[in-house]
Amino acid sequence: MSLFVAIVPSATAIEDLEGRVQAVQRSREGCDLRWQPSDRWHVTMAFLGEQDDDADEVIAERLDGIAVGRSGPLLRIRSSGAFGRQVLWAGIEGANAGDATAFADLAQVIHSTLRRIGFPLERRPWRPHLTLARSRGGDARPAAALLETYSGPGWRVGELLAVRSQGGPAPVHTVIHRSPLAQPAS
C-alpha cells in the first residue's frame, strides 16, 4: 500500500466547495467526469509511494516532531485548474501572505525531513490542491473554467495525517497517525 502525508480541509470548507461542485457536476461540462467523493478530498503534502508497514512508526515520529510547537496556517480553497486534460483540481493557498509563507515552510520542512531519513519523494514541484475529478477520456478543462473564480472560507490546518492508501477504482484511505498542530490563541 502507498503511504502519504496529508492535511484535510475543515468541514465548513468542504461543505462550501461541495455546493459549487454539485452545480458543475450537473452541468454539461461536468457530466463526463468521474468525481471524487468529498470524504476523500485532501491535500497531499508528501507522497511516499509503496512502503512497508515498518515505515508507519518512523513517519509518525517525524510528523510529531514537525508538529510540536508549530501553528497550523490559515488556508482557503481557491480557484481551479486541470493537470493536462485529465485531472480537475481546486487550489489551496494561504489566506494572507504570512499564512502562505507558513504553508510553504510547512511543506518544505516535511519534504526535507522525509528526504533526510531516506524516503524518496517526487522531484516535481509541489502544488497544493484537492483532486476533484478525473476525465473519462474527455477534457476536464471546461469544468475547471466553471470553478476558476471560486474562493472558499478560511480554515486553519489542525493536524498532519499519515495515510495508507489501497489503490483501485475506489481507493481506500486509512489514517494511521495524526499529529496535532498548535492552535494560535485567538
C-alpha positions in Angstrom: 0.0 0.0 0.0 1.0 3.6 -0.7 1.8 6.0 2.1 1.4 9.8 2.1 1.3 12.8 4.4 -1.8 14.9 4.1 -3.9 17.7 5.5 -7.7 17.8 5.3 -9.8 21.0 4.9 -12.4 21.8 7.6 -15.9 20.5 7.3 -17.1 24.1 6.6 -14.6 24.5 3.8 -15.6 21.1 2.3 -19.3 21.9 2.5 -18.9 25.2 0.8 -16.9 23.7 -2.1 -19.4 20.8 -2.3 -22.1 23.4 -3.2 -20.2 24.7 -6.1 -19.0 21.3 -7.2 -22.6 20.0 -7.3 -23.6 22.7 -9.8 -20.6 21.8 -12.0 -21.5 18.1 -11.8 -24.9 18.9 -13.1 -23.6 21.0 -16.0 -22.7 19.8 -19.5 -19.0 20.5 -18.6 -19.1 18.2 -15.6 -21.2 15.2 -16.8 -18.3 13.3 -18.4 -16.0 13.4 -15.3 -15.5 10.8 -12.6 -16.0 12.8 -9.4 -14.1 12.1 -6.2 -16.3 11.9 -3.1 -15.7 14.8 -0.8 -14.8 12.5 2.1 -11.6 11.7 0.1 -10.6 15.3 -0.5 -7.2 16.0 1.0 -4.1 17.9 0.3 -1.1 15.6 -0.3 1.8 17.2 1.5 4.3 14.4 0.5 3.7 11.2 -1.4 6.0 8.3 -0.3 4.8 5.6 -2.6 4.8 1.9 -1.7 6.2 1.5 1.8 6.3 -1.5 4.2 4.3 -1.2 7.5 7.7 -0.7 9.2 7.6 2.9 7.9 4.5 3.8 9.8 6.2 4.3 13.2 9.1 6.3 11.6 6.6 8.6 9.8 4.6 9.1 13.0 7.6 10.1 15.0 8.8 12.5 12.3 5.4 14.1 11.9 5.0 14.5 15.7 8.4 16.2 15.7 7.4 18.6 12.9 4.1 19.4 14.6 5.5 20.3 18.1 5.0 24.0 18.7 4.1 24.7 15.1 0.8 26.6 14.4 -1.3 25.5 11.5 -1.6 28.1 8.8 -4.9 29.6 7.8 -5.7 28.4 4.3 -8.5 28.6 1.8 -9.6 26.7 -1.3 -9.4 29.0 -4.2 -9.6 28.7 -8.0 -9.2 25.6 -10.0 -7.4 24.1 -13.0 -6.6 20.9 -14.8 -3.5 18.8 -15.0 -3.5 18.3 -18.7 -6.9 17.3 -19.8 -7.4 14.6 -17.2 -7.5 15.9 -13.7 -9.7 18.7 -12.3 -8.3 20.3 -9.1 -9.1 23.1 -6.7 -6.2 25.1 -5.5 -5.1 25.7 -1.9 -3.4 28.8 -0.7 -2.6 30.8 2.4 -5.4 33.2 3.5 -2.8 36.0 3.6 0.9 36.5 2.9 2.0 35.3 6.3 -0.1 32.1 6.1 1.1 31.5 2.6 4.7 31.6 3.8 3.9 29.4 6.8 2.2 26.9 4.5 5.2 26.8 2.1 7.6 26.4 5.1 5.5 23.6 6.5 5.7 21.7 3.2 9.4 22.4 2.9 10.1 21.0 6.4 8.0 17.9 5.7 9.8 17.3 2.4 13.3 17.9 3.8 12.7 15.8 7.0 11.5 12.8 5.0 14.2 13.1 2.4 16.9 13.3 5.1 15.7 9.9 6.6 15.7 8.3 3.2 12.2 8.5 1.8 12.3 9.1 -2.0 9.9 12.0 -2.7 8.7 13.2 -6.1 11.1 15.8 -7.6 8.4 17.7 -9.5 7.3 21.0 -7.9 4.8 20.6 -5.1 1.4 22.2 -6.0 -1.1 22.1 -3.2 -4.5 21.1 -4.4 -7.6 18.9 -3.9 -8.3 16.4 -6.7 -12.0 16.8 -7.5 -12.5 14.7 -10.6 -10.8 12.8 -13.4 -11.7 12.7 -17.1 -13.2 9.6 -18.6 -11.4 10.3 -21.9 -12.8 13.8 -22.3 -11.5 17.1 -21.1 -11.5 18.4 -17.5 -10.6 22.0 -18.5 -14.1 23.2 -19.2 -15.2 22.2 -15.7 -12.2 23.9 -14.3 -13.2 27.1 -16.0 -16.5 27.0 -14.1 -14.7 26.9 -10.8 -11.8 29.3 -11.5 -13.4 32.2 -9.6 -14.2 30.0 -6.5 -12.9 31.3 -3.2 -13.9 29.4 -0.1 -13.9 30.2 3.6 -10.7 30.2 5.5 -9.8 27.2 7.7 -6.8 26.5 10.0 -4.8 23.4 9.5 -5.3 21.3 12.7 -3.2 18.3 12.1 -0.8 16.4 9.8 -2.0 13.0 8.8 -0.1 9.9 7.8 -2.3 7.9 5.4 -2.2 4.5 3.9 -3.9 4.2 0.5 -5.1 0.9 -1.1 -5.5 1.6 -4.8 -8.1 0.6 -7.2 -11.1 2.2 -8.8 -12.3 3.4 -5.4 -9.2 3.8 -3.3 -9.4 3.3 0.5 -7.6 5.8 2.6 -6.8 4.8 6.2 -5.4 7.4 8.6 -2.6 5.6 10.5 -1.4 8.6 12.6 -2.5 12.1 13.5 0.0 14.8 14.6 -1.9 17.8 16.0 -0.6 21.3 15.2 -0.7 24.1 17.8 -3.7 26.4 17.5 -2.8 30.1 17.9 -4.6 32.0 20.7 -7.5 34.0 19.4 
